[in-house]
Amino acid sequence: MTADYAAWCWTPGQGLAGLRLARKALAQPGPGEVLVANRAIALNPVDWKMIDWGRADWNAGQVPGVDAAGEIVATGAGVTLRPGTRVAYHQSLARDGSFAEYALLDARALLRVPDALDDGVAASLPCPGLTAWQALEKVPAAAGRDLLVVGTGGAVGLYLLQLAVRRGFRVWATAAPVHHDLLLGLGAVGVFDYRDGQWAEALQARLGERRLYALFDTVSGAHAAQLASLLGYNGHLVCIQDRQEQAPLPPFTSAISLHEVALNSVHACAAPADWQALREAGEAMFQALAGGALQPPRLREFHFAALPAALAELKSGGQAGKWIARLPGA
């Protein structure tokens, strides 16, 4: 095994322009840890945000990145998974991340990848797929009730729509027109162009006497608050970006419930049962992807050496799809 490895490293205060490709010494896993050789790396919006904003626990040389898929090459004491096992993961923001040839991880964070599933597709799932699953878990099962997913053109919204359809909900969505045919084909009852100033009125007309049971907003807390009045009695407002710091509606009216979603907090706050549920959900989604029952976002591949440029493109919102880099051995 090599003594060092290539990694993209963060420079405080310099944003994406401060990313530097460097060599780092390869650490061996301690108790409960694994060393993974990355085969595919996926980009997520949280990556460029953390690089731009920084974190109190980051120092110069921090490796950003939360998602990747690869192969276990070494394990620490107490780990039952064996070297050679294909895995994917969502890494803690407090540790060196996935923008590297290798990553050192808590073994609890690993999701086993089926043999039939492509590395790039596997890498594309953890952050958006588990976020979508976590968001849907906030809402009690109620087959036949109406849900709205705001922002289904992105990976989180795409997975959320499909998971909700699989649970028997009637799913409505907003997205740019280029996505409408795909979303309708995946089971959406109706899709609205979010740039149309009358889309909410059009949704209410389609609903008739029905009311929304839940609304999932992928834009911002402020945006979600503006849509709260679309919910019916005892409805659920789920914020996937930000959270509601105060109730968006007057008290003792429609009595909606407010939910926040914070996937990366699993690393700091999860109990063993939470980790087990997360792994089971992720691995079930992998099986659905491998069997064709779940459709991933379109992959946009880039070279590992061009990672800062790909992050800049993701930040600009210029092209839809999931940005993936494949590493040697993939």
C-alpha positions, -999 to 999 in steps of 0.1 A, spaced: 0 0 0 12 35 -8 26 57 20 8 88 8 -21 98 -14 -34 127 -35 -60 150 -19 -76 183 -25 -69 206 5 -86 237 18 -70 271 24 -88 293 49 -105 324 35 -98 316 -2 -129 296 -12 -128 274 -43 -97 292 -56 -78 281 -25 -82 244 -32 -48 228 -36 -39 193 -48 -13 179 -24 1 146 -11 -9 135 24 5 108 46 -17 77 46 -30 70 82 -40 35 92 -75 29 108 -79 28 146 -105 9 165 -139 11 148 -124 27 117 -119 17 81 -96 29 53 -114 32 19 -98 35 -15 -122 59 -33 -133 48 -68 -158 75 -74 -164 109 -58 -197 128 -59 -201 166 -55 -229 181 -34 -239 217 -27 -228 214 9 -192 209 -4 -188 243 -20 -207 259 8 -183 246 34 -153 255 13 -166 291 9 -178 295 45 -153 274 64 -159 257 97 -146 264 132 -131 229 134 -113 232 100 -76 240 96 -54 246 66 -50 213 47 -85 200 56 -99 177 29 -135 186 20 -161 163 5 -188 142 20 -197 115 -6 -178 87 -23 -178 50 -32 -149 27 -31 -133 -4 -16 -122 -12 20 -84 -17 20 -78 -18 58 -98 -21 90 -92 -13 127 -101 -34 157 -137 -43 162 -147 -39 125 -165 -69 110 -165 -57 74 -136 -72 54 -111 -56 31 -123 -59 -5 -159 -50 4 -174 -23 -19 -189 5 1 -202 41 -2 -204 67 25 -215 101 38 -185 115 57 -186 137 88 -178 173 80 -155 173 110 -131 148 94 -110 148 63 -134 141 35 -139 124 2 -120 147 -22 -90 123 -21 -77 89 -32 -83 75 3 -106 83 32 -105 72 68 -140 67 82 -161 55 111 -172 20 101 -208 28 112 -211 52 82 -204 26 56 -231 14 32 -225 -19 14 -228 -16 -24 -243 -44 -45 -220 -60 -71 -244 -49 -99 -243 -12 -90 -219 12 -108 -194 30 -85 -205 64 -99 -242 57 -92 -233 44 -57 -213 76 -49 -242 98 -61 -266 85 -35 -256 91 1 -261 128 7 -292 134 -15 -307 99 -11 -304 97 27 -315 133 30 -346 125 10 -352 94 32 -347 113 64 -371 141 52 -398 116 44 -393 98 77 -405 130 94 -440 125 80 -463 97 93 -473 72 66 -507 81 51 -511 65 17 -533 85 -7 -526 118 9 -511 147 -11 -475 158 -8 -457 186 -26 -419 185 -33 -405 219 -41 -374 217 -63 -375 182 -78 -350 191 -105 -322 184 -80 -310 151 -67 -327 154 -33 -360 162 -48 -357 135 -74 -351 108 -48 -378 122 -25 -404 121 -52 -397 85 -60 -396 74 -23 -429 91 -16 -445 75 -47 -433 41 -35 -450 48 -1 -483 54 -18 -485 92 -15 -500 114 -42 -470 135 -51 -470 170 -67 -438 187 -77 -422 220 -89 -393 220 -113 -381 236 -145 -401 225 -176 -371 204 -188 -377 180 -159 -415 176 -162 -417 146 -185 -393 126 -164 -410 135 -131 -445 126 -145 -430 93 -157 -417 86 -122 -452 89 -108 -458 126 -100 -495 135 -102 -487 169 -115 -456 191 -120 -455 229 -120 -430 254 -133 -417 272 -102 -409 303 -123 -446 307 -131 -460 332 -106 -493 314 -106 -481 279 -99 -495 278 -63 -530 288 -76 -528 262 -103 -519 235 -77 -548 245 -55 -572 243 -85 -559 208 -93 -563 198 -56 -599 210 -54 -612 201 -19 -581 182 -11 -554 198 9 -517 192 11 -507 167 39 -470 176 37 -448 201 19 -410 195 14 -390 226 5 -354 222 -9 -349 260 -14 -346 278 20 -364 283 53 -378 316 42 -391 301 10 -407 273 29 -424 297 53 -440 315 24 -456 283 13 -469 272 47 -505 283 39 -508 257 12 -509 230 39 -541 216 53 -551 209 89 -524 191 109 -501 192 79 -463 189 79 -438 215 67 -403 199 61 -373 222 55 -345 205 37 -324 237 36 -323 259 68 -351 256 94 -380 275 108 -369 297 136 -405 308 143 -439 295 134 -448 307 99 -486 308 106 -507 322 135 -512 299 165 -543 278 168 -550 279 131 -541 249 108 -518 234 135 -491 224 112 -459 206 124 -424 220 115 -395 197 107 -358 203 101 -335 179 82 -298 176 91 -282 145 77 -246 152 87 -256 156 123 -259 118 124 -221 117 131 -224 138 163 -258 129 176 -269 94 164 -275 65 187 -267 29 175 -304 24 165 -302 56 144 -271 43 126 -287 10 119 -318 26 104 -297 49 82 -276 19 69 -307 -2 63 -323 27 44 -292 34 23 -286 -2 14 -323 -7 5 -320 23 -19 -288 7 -34 -308 -25 -41 -336 -5 -57 -311 14 -79 -294 -19 -89 -328 -34 -98 -341 -4 -117 -368 4 -92 -352 37 -83 -338 61 -109 -306 81 -101 -299 116 -113 -281 119 -146 -243 116 -140 -219 143 -152 -184 130 -151 -153 151 -147 -116 144 -141 -103 144 -106 -77 170 -115 -106 194 -125 -125 191 -92 -124 229 -84 -138 237 -118 -166 211 -114 -174 226 -80 -176 261 -95 -200 248 -122 -222 231 -95 -222 264 -75 -233 284 -106 -262 260 -112 -252 260 -149 -259 223 -156 -283 198 -140 -271 164 -129 -248 148 -104 -211 156 -108 -189 125 -105 -151 119 -107 -138 84 -112 -104 75 -97 -80 48 -110 -92 13 -103 -129 23 -108 
